[in-house]
Amino acid sequence: MQILKTPKEAIEYRKTLKGSIGFVPTMGALHEGHLSLIQKAREENDFVIVSIFVNPTQFLPGEDLDKYPRRLEADFKICKRAGVDAVFTPTSENMYENDEVLIKAPKIKGYILEGFNRPGHFDGVLQIVNKLFNIIKPTRAYFGKKDAQQLYLIKQMVKNFFFDLEIIECETKREKDGLALSSRNIYLSDEERKRALSISKALKRAAKLSNTIKDIETIKNEMLEILDVDELQYIAFVDREFNNINEIIPNNTIILIAAKVGETRLIDNIFI
C-alpha cells in the first residue's frame, strides 16, 4: 500500500494507474461506515485510493477541529487490510494557499439545514472535494447517505462543473442498536449514548408511520415524543432534491434530524 503525502506525489502515482479508480475521501478515525465504502470501491474498481485529511475550511470557529479524532496509524492498518492501493494524507500547508480561488455552496440549498446551522461549512466541503477530485481523478467516488445534504451538493458540483466521474451513494452503517456510525460518537458518555439512540428510534418510527400517514406535522409530533436530546436543531422533511415538502412523497422523501446530546452534535436521516 502506497502512502502519498503531497498532491504532487498523488498526481504522479495516479499517472501510473491503468484501469478504474475508486476513491473514498475521509477525515480519518475510520470506522465500519468508512470500511463499507472502501469495500464497495474495492468490489467495483481496479484500484482504490483513500484520502485522510481533517479539512480545516469546513469547521466553524468553536467547532471541534483541534480535538477531532486522529488515528493515522490505525487508519493505515484498516486500509491495508481492506485492500486499499494508496492512502493520500496531505497537510493543510500543501492543500491550501493564503489567497485562493474559492468555491461557494449554492445560495439556497447550501444554506438550509446544515448550511444554516453551520454557515460556510459547505463552502469548505466543496472546496476540498473539488481539489481531491482534481488530484485523484477517480472513476467513481463513494459517499455515505448519512451526510445526505453533503452528498446532494457534491452531486450538484459534479454536474455543474462537468466532472467526468460517478458518485456512488452508500447506505448509512449503524451499530447493532441503531446508532448511526460517526467518528464523533467517541465523544458521547455512556448515558449520552443511550439518549442518542432516540434519534434513530424517532426516524424509524417516522418511516413506519409514513406507510399510512402522509401528514408531516402528525409524524413530527410523534418523533418529538421519542427524542431525548439536549438541543434539537431541526427535524426536516425534504424530497431527494432538498426541496421542502408538505406531505410524505413515497420513494422521494428524506427525513433529517440534527441535535446535540451533551456537547456532541449528531446528524442522522432516513430515506423513505
C-alpha positions as CSV (number, residue, x, y, z in Angstrom):
1,M,0.0,0.0,0.0
2,Q,1.4,3.4,-1.0
3,I,1.4,6.4,1.3
4,L,1.1,9.6,-0.6
5,K,1.9,12.7,1.4
6,T,1.7,15.6,-1.1
7,P,-0.6,16.5,-4.1
8,K,2.4,16.1,-6.4
9,E,3.1,12.5,-5.1
10,A,-0.6,11.7,-5.6
11,I,-0.8,13.1,-9.1
12,E,2.4,11.2,-10.2
13,Y,1.1,8.0,-8.6
14,R,-2.3,8.4,-10.4
15,K,-0.5,8.6,-13.7
16,T,0.9,5.1,-13.2
17,L,-2.6,3.5,-12.9
18,K,-4.3,1.9,-15.8
19,G,-7.9,1.0,-15.0
20,S,-10.8,2.2,-13.0
21,I,-10.2,4.2,-9.8
22,G,-12.5,4.0,-6.8
23,F,-11.9,6.9,-4.4
24,V,-13.1,7.3,-0.8
25,P,-12.4,10.7,0.8
26,T,-12.4,10.7,4.6
27,M,-11.3,12.7,7.6
28,G,-9.8,9.6,9.2
29,A,-10.8,8.0,12.5
30,L,-12.1,5.2,10.3
31,H,-15.0,3.0,11.4
32,E,-17.2,0.4,9.9
33,G,-19.1,3.0,7.9
34,H,-15.9,4.1,6.1
35,L,-14.9,0.4,5.7
36,S,-18.2,-0.3,3.9
37,L,-17.4,2.4,1.4
38,I,-13.9,1.1,0.9
39,Q,-15.2,-2.5,0.4
40,K,-17.7,-1.3,-2.2
41,A,-15.0,0.6,-4.0
42,R,-12.8,-2.5,-3.9
43,E,-15.5,-4.6,-5.5
44,E,-16.2,-2.1,-8.3
45,N,-12.8,-0.9,-9.4
46,D,-9.3,-1.9,-10.4
47,F,-7.7,0.4,-7.8
48,V,-8.8,2.0,-4.6
49,I,-7.4,5.3,-3.2
50,V,-8.5,6.6,0.2
51,S,-7.7,10.2,1.4
52,I,-7.3,11.1,5.1
53,F,-7.4,14.8,5.7
54,V,-9.1,16.7,8.5
55,N,-10.1,19.7,6.4
56,P,-9.9,22.9,8.3
57,T,-12.1,25.0,6.0
58,Q,-15.3,23.1,6.8
59,F,-15.0,23.7,10.5
60,L,-16.6,26.8,12.0
61,P,-15.0,28.8,14.8
62,G,-15.6,27.0,18.1
63,E,-16.2,23.6,16.5
64,D,-14.0,20.5,17.2
65,L,-11.2,20.9,14.6
66,D,-8.5,20.6,17.3
67,K,-10.0,17.7,19.1
68,Y,-11.3,15.8,16.1
69,P,-10.1,12.2,16.5
70,R,-6.9,11.5,14.6
71,R,-5.7,7.9,14.5
72,L,-3.5,7.7,11.4
73,E,-1.5,4.5,12.1
74,A,-4.7,2.6,13.0
75,D,-6.3,4.0,9.8
76,F,-3.4,2.7,7.7
77,K,-3.9,-0.8,9.2
78,I,-7.6,-0.7,8.4
79,C,-6.9,0.4,4.8
80,K,-4.2,-2.2,4.3
81,R,-6.4,-5.0,5.5
82,A,-9.2,-3.7,3.2
83,G,-7.0,-3.9,0.1
84,V,-6.5,-0.2,-0.4
85,D,-3.9,0.5,-3.0
86,A,-2.9,4.0,-1.8
87,V,-3.7,6.4,1.0
88,F,-3.4,10.2,0.4
89,T,-2.5,12.1,3.6
90,P,-1.8,15.7,2.7
91,T,-1.4,18.6,5.1
92,S,-3.2,21.9,5.2
93,E,0.0,23.6,4.0
94,N,0.2,21.7,0.8
95,M,-3.5,21.7,0.1
96,Y,-4.2,25.4,0.6
97,E,-2.6,28.8,-0.2
98,N,-3.3,32.1,1.6
99,D,-5.3,33.7,-1.2
100,E,-7.2,31.1,-3.1
101,V,-9.9,31.0,-5.8
102,L,-12.9,29.9,-3.8
103,I,-15.9,27.7,-4.4
104,K,-19.2,28.7,-2.9
105,A,-22.1,26.5,-2.0
106,P,-25.4,27.2,-3.7
107,K,-27.2,30.2,-2.3
108,I,-30.3,28.3,-1.3
109,K,-29.7,24.6,-0.8
110,G,-26.2,25.2,0.5
111,Y,-27.6,27.5,3.3
112,I,-30.5,25.5,4.6
113,L,-30.4,22.8,7.3
114,E,-26.7,22.1,7.9
115,G,-25.8,25.2,5.9
116,F,-28.0,27.3,8.1
117,N,-26.7,25.9,11.3
118,R,-23.1,25.8,10.1
119,P,-22.8,28.8,7.7
120,G,-19.8,28.4,5.4
121,H,-19.4,24.7,6.2
122,F,-20.4,23.5,2.7
123,D,-18.1,26.1,1.0
124,G,-15.2,24.3,2.7
125,V,-16.6,20.8,1.9
126,L,-16.9,21.6,-1.8
127,Q,-13.6,23.4,-1.9
128,I,-11.7,20.3,-0.6
129,V,-13.7,17.7,-2.6
130,N,-13.0,19.7,-5.8
131,K,-9.3,19.7,-5.0
132,L,-9.3,15.9,-4.2
133,F,-11.2,15.1,-7.4
134,N,-8.7,17.0,-9.5
135,I,-5.8,15.3,-7.8
136,I,-7.1,11.8,-7.8
137,K,-9.2,11.9,-11.0
138,P,-11.4,9.0,-9.8
139,T,-13.7,6.9,-12.0
140,R,-16.1,6.6,-9.0
141,A,-16.2,8.3,-5.7
142,Y,-18.0,6.9,-2.7
143,F,-20.1,8.8,-0.1
144,G,-22.4,7.7,2.7
145,K,-26.1,8.7,2.7
146,K,-25.7,9.7,6.4
147,D,-24.4,13.1,5.2
148,A,-27.4,13.5,2.9
149,Q,-27.2,17.2,2.2
150,Q,-23.4,17.0,1.6
151,L,-24.0,14.1,-0.8
152,Y,-26.6,16.1,-2.7
153,L,-24.3,19.2,-3.0
154,I,-21.3,17.1,-4.1
155,K,-23.5,15.6,-6.8
156,Q,-24.6,19.0,-7.9
157,M,-21.0,20.2,-8.1
158,V,-20.1,17.2,-10.2
159,K,-23.0,18.1,-12.5
160,N,-22.3,21.8,-12.6
161,F,-18.6,21.6,-13.1
162,F,-18.8,18.7,-15.6
163,F,-16.6,16.3,-13.7
164,D,-16.0,13.0,-15.5
165,L,-16.8,10.7,-12.6
166,E,-19.6,8.8,-11.0
167,I,-20.8,9.5,-7.4
168,I,-21.8,6.3,-5.7
169,E,-24.3,6.6,-2.8
170,C,-23.9,4.1,0.0
171,E,-26.3,3.2,2.8
172,T,-25.7,4.5,6.3
173,K,-24.0,2.0,8.5
174,R,-25.3,1.6,12.1
175,E,-24.3,0.0,15.3
176,K,-26.4,-3.1,16.3
177,D,-28.6,-0.8,18.5
178,G,-29.3,1.5,15.6
179,L,-26.9,4.4,16.3
180,A,-25.5,5.8,13.1
181,L,-21.8,5.3,12.9
182,S,-19.8,8.5,13.3
183,S,-16.3,9.4,14.3
184,R,-17.8,11.8,16.8
185,N,-19.6,9.1,18.7
186,I,-16.5,8.7,20.8
187,Y,-17.3,12.0,22.5
188,L,-20.5,10.5,24.0
189,S,-20.6,9.3,27.6
190,D,-22.5,6.1,28.3
191,E,-25.6,8.0,29.4
192,E,-25.4,10.3,26.4
193,R,-25.1,7.4,24.0
194,K,-28.3,5.8,25.4
195,R,-30.1,9.1,24.8
196,A,-28.6,9.4,21.3
197,L,-30.3,6.2,20.3
198,S,-33.6,8.2,20.5
199,I,-32.6,9.9,17.2
200,S,-32.6,6.7,15.1
201,K,-35.6,5.4,17.0
202,A,-37.5,8.6,16.1
203,L,-36.5,8.2,12.4
204,K,-37.5,4.5,12.4
205,R,-40.9,5.4,13.9
206,A,-41.4,8.1,11.3
207,A,-40.7,5.7,8.5
208,K,-43.2,3.2,9.9
209,L,-45.9,5.9,10.3
210,S,-45.3,7.1,6.7
211,N,-46.7,3.9,5.4
212,T,-50.2,5.0,6.4
213,I,-49.8,8.7,7.4
214,K,-48.7,11.4,4.9
215,D,-49.2,14.4,7.1
216,I,-45.8,15.7,8.2
217,E,-46.9,17.5,11.4
218,T,-48.5,14.3,12.7
219,I,-45.3,12.4,12.1
220,K,-43.1,15.2,13.5
221,N,-45.1,15.3,16.7
222,E,-44.7,11.5,17.2
223,M,-40.9,12.0,16.6
224,L,-40.8,14.7,19.3
225,E,-42.3,12.3,21.8
226,I,-39.4,9.9,21.3
227,L,-36.5,12.3,21.0
228,D,-34.4,12.7,24.2
229,V,-31.8,15.2,23.3
230,D,-30.4,18.4,24.9
231,E,-30.8,20.6,21.8
232,L,-32.9,19.8,18.8
233,Q,-31.6,21.9,15.9
234,Y,-34.0,20.7,13.3
235,I,-36.4,17.9,12.1
236,A,-36.8,18.4,8.3
237,F,-38.8,16.7,5.6
238,V,-37.5,17.2,2.1
239,D,-37.5,15.5,-1.3
240,R,-34.4,14.0,-2.9
241,E,-33.6,17.4,-4.4
242,F,-33.8,19.0,-0.9
243,N,-37.0,20.9,-1.7
244,N,-39.3,21.4,1.3
245,I,-42.4,19.1,1.1
246,N,-45.8,19.4,2.8
247,E,-46.5,15.7,2.9
248,I,-44.7,12.4,2.6
249,I,-43.9,11.5,-1.0
250,P,-43.3,7.8,-1.3
251,N,-39.8,6.9,-2.6
252,N,-38.9,10.6,-2.7
253,T,-38.7,11.8,0.9
254,I,-35.8,12.3,3.3
255,I,-36.4,12.9,7.0
256,L,-33.4,14.6,8.7
257,I,-32.5,15.3,12.3
258,A,-29.7,17.4,13.8
259,A,-29.4,17.5,17.6
260,K,-26.9,17.9,20.4
261,V,-26.6,15.2,23.0
262,G,-24.4,16.7,25.7
263,E,-21.9,18.8,23.8
264,T,-21.9,16.4,20.8
265,R,-23.7,17.4,17.7
266,L,-25.2,14.4,15.8
267,I,-27.0,14.2,12.5
268,D,-29.0,11.3,11.0
269,N,-31.6,10.7,8.4
270,I,-33.8,8.1,6.7
271,F,-34.8,7.9,3.1
272,I,-38.3,6.7,2.5
